[in-house]
Amino acid sequence: MTMSRKREYYIIDGYNVINSWPELIRLRADLSEARDQLVHQLAEYGAYEKIDITIVFDAMFTDDEEHREKVNDHMELIYTGEGETADSCIERLAYDMVRCGREVHVVTSDSAEQSVILGAGAFRIPSSEFRKFVRRTKKTLQKEYLGHVTLPVTRLEVEDRLDHETVKKLDEMRKSHQ
């Protein structure tokens, strides 16, 4: 029996990434749209790279409880609760996952956060560096799945898809209406 390797686990500082990636910075006026774009890109990236992802969004100034949304089997969103910063949530998750034996990568450009993460035994990836990984994977996906699309050289005629009797009847109808 072979042991299956646990998937790598990525914790993303959501607003830190949004404020670091040029294509998301321009969407900041509509944070909902920026979050949706980030989630879409990372869902695609995570599926291709076979990693588990949690994106943490800071909702410290809310009166709400922590809110979690499952995007798919390998991606979750966390909106922090009242009084909790994204940083403290990320630290807690990193410690817990490292203790569970997971390989944890934290994506943030917050230097104080990066120091704490290293102390927890997790790997750190600056947001701008992570953007390069995501973009490289997107290019690979486009080459693999869209690179070989070619249009047919010949036209596809209706009669090529129909049986002989139907073609004959249609031809007779066409001739009778001329």
C-alpha positions in Angstrom: 0.0 0.0 0.0 1.4 3.4 -1.0 1.0 6.4 1.2 -0.7 9.3 -0.6 1.0 12.7 -0.1 -1.1 15.3 1.6 -1.8 18.3 -0.7 0.1 21.5 0.0 -1.9 24.0 1.9 -1.9 27.7 0.9 -3.2 30.5 3.1 -3.7 33.7 1.2 -3.9 37.2 2.8 -6.8 38.2 0.5 -6.7 42.0 0.7 -2.9 42.0 0.7 -2.9 40.2 -2.6 -5.7 42.5 -4.0 -3.5 45.5 -3.1 -0.4 44.0 -4.7 -1.6 42.6 -8.0 -2.0 45.4 -10.7 -5.0 43.7 -12.3 -6.8 43.6 -8.9 -5.7 47.0 -7.7 -7.7 48.7 -10.5 -10.8 46.9 -9.2 -10.5 48.2 -5.6 -13.4 50.6 -6.0 -15.6 47.5 -6.2 -14.0 45.2 -3.6 -16.6 42.5 -4.3 -15.5 42.3 -7.9 -11.8 42.3 -6.9 -12.5 39.4 -4.4 -14.5 37.5 -7.1 -11.6 37.9 -9.6 -9.1 36.7 -7.0 -11.2 33.7 -6.0 -11.7 32.7 -9.7 -8.0 32.9 -10.5 -6.9 31.0 -7.4 -9.6 28.3 -7.9 -8.2 27.7 -11.3 -4.6 27.7 -10.0 -5.4 25.4 -7.1 -7.2 22.9 -9.3 -4.3 22.7 -11.7 -1.5 22.7 -9.1 -3.5 20.3 -6.8 -3.3 22.4 -3.7 -5.7 23.3 -0.9 -6.3 27.1 -0.5 -7.8 29.2 2.2 -8.2 32.9 1.4 -8.6 35.1 4.5 -10.3 38.5 4.2 -10.0 41.0 7.0 -13.4 42.0 8.4 -12.1 43.3 11.7 -14.3 46.3 11.9 -17.5 44.3 11.6 -19.9 43.2 14.3 -20.3 39.8 12.6 -18.9 36.5 13.7 -16.2 34.8 11.6 -17.8 33.7 8.3 -16.6 30.8 6.2 -17.6 29.9 2.6 -16.6 26.7 0.9 -15.9 27.4 -2.8 -15.1 23.8 -3.7 -13.5 20.7 -2.1 -10.1 22.4 -2.0 -10.9 26.1 -1.5 -12.4 28.0 1.4 -12.9 31.7 2.1 -12.7 33.1 5.6 -14.0 36.5 6.6 -12.6 37.3 10.0 -15.0 38.1 12.8 -15.4 41.0 15.1 -12.0 42.1 16.5 -9.9 39.6 14.6 -7.4 40.7 12.0 -6.6 38.6 8.9 -3.0 38.4 10.3 -4.1 36.7 13.5 -6.4 34.4 11.7 -3.7 33.4 9.2 -1.2 32.8 12.1 -3.7 30.6 13.9 -4.4 28.6 10.7 -0.7 28.2 9.9 0.1 27.0 13.4 -2.8 24.5 13.4 -2.0 23.1 9.9 1.8 22.8 10.6 0.9 20.9 13.8 -1.2 18.6 11.7 1.8 17.8 9.5 0.7 19.8 6.5 3.2 21.7 4.3 1.9 25.3 4.7 2.6 28.3 2.4 1.4 31.7 3.4 1.0 34.4 0.7 1.4 37.9 2.0 3.7 40.9 1.6 3.3 42.0 5.2 6.8 41.8 6.6 5.8 41.4 10.2 3.4 38.6 9.2 6.2 36.9 7.2 8.4 36.7 10.4 5.6 35.1 12.5 4.9 32.6 9.7 8.5 31.5 9.5 8.4 31.0 13.3 5.3 28.8 12.9 7.2 26.5 10.5 5.3 27.6 7.4 6.8 28.9 4.1 6.2 32.4 3.1 5.6 33.7 -0.4 5.4 37.4 -1.2 2.2 38.4 -3.0 4.1 39.7 -6.1 6.1 36.4 -6.3 2.9 34.4 -6.0 1.3 36.4 -8.9 4.2 35.1 -11.1 3.3 31.5 -10.2 -0.4 32.1 -10.9 0.3 33.8 -14.2 2.8 31.1 -15.3 0.2 28.4 -14.6 -2.5 30.3 -16.5 -0.2 30.5 -19.6 0.4 26.7 -19.3 -3.3 26.1 -19.1 -3.9 28.2 -22.2 -1.2 26.4 -24.1 -2.4 22.9 -23.0 -6.1 23.4 -23.5 -6.4 26.2 -26.0 -3.2 26.1 -28.0 -4.2 23.4 -30.4 -7.6 24.7 -31.4 -8.0 24.7 -35.1 -11.0 25.4 -37.3 -12.0 22.8 -39.8 -10.6 23.3 -43.2 -13.8 22.4 -45.0 -17.3 23.6 -44.4 -19.7 21.5 -42.5 -22.8 21.1 -44.6 -26.2 20.2 -43.2 -26.4 17.2 -45.5 -23.2 15.8 -44.0 -25.1 15.3 -40.7 -28.3 13.9 -42.1 -29.3 10.5 -43.4 -29.7 10.0 -47.2 -33.5 9.9 -47.1 -33.9 13.2 -45.2 -31.4 14.9 -47.5 -33.4 13.6 -50.5 -36.8 14.9 -49.0 -35.3 18.3 -48.2 -33.8 18.6 -51.7 -37.3 17.8 -53.2 -38.9 20.5 -51.0 -36.3 23.0 -52.0 -36.8 22.3 -55.7 -40.6 22.5 -55.4 -40.4 26.0 -53.9 -38.2 27.5 -56.7 
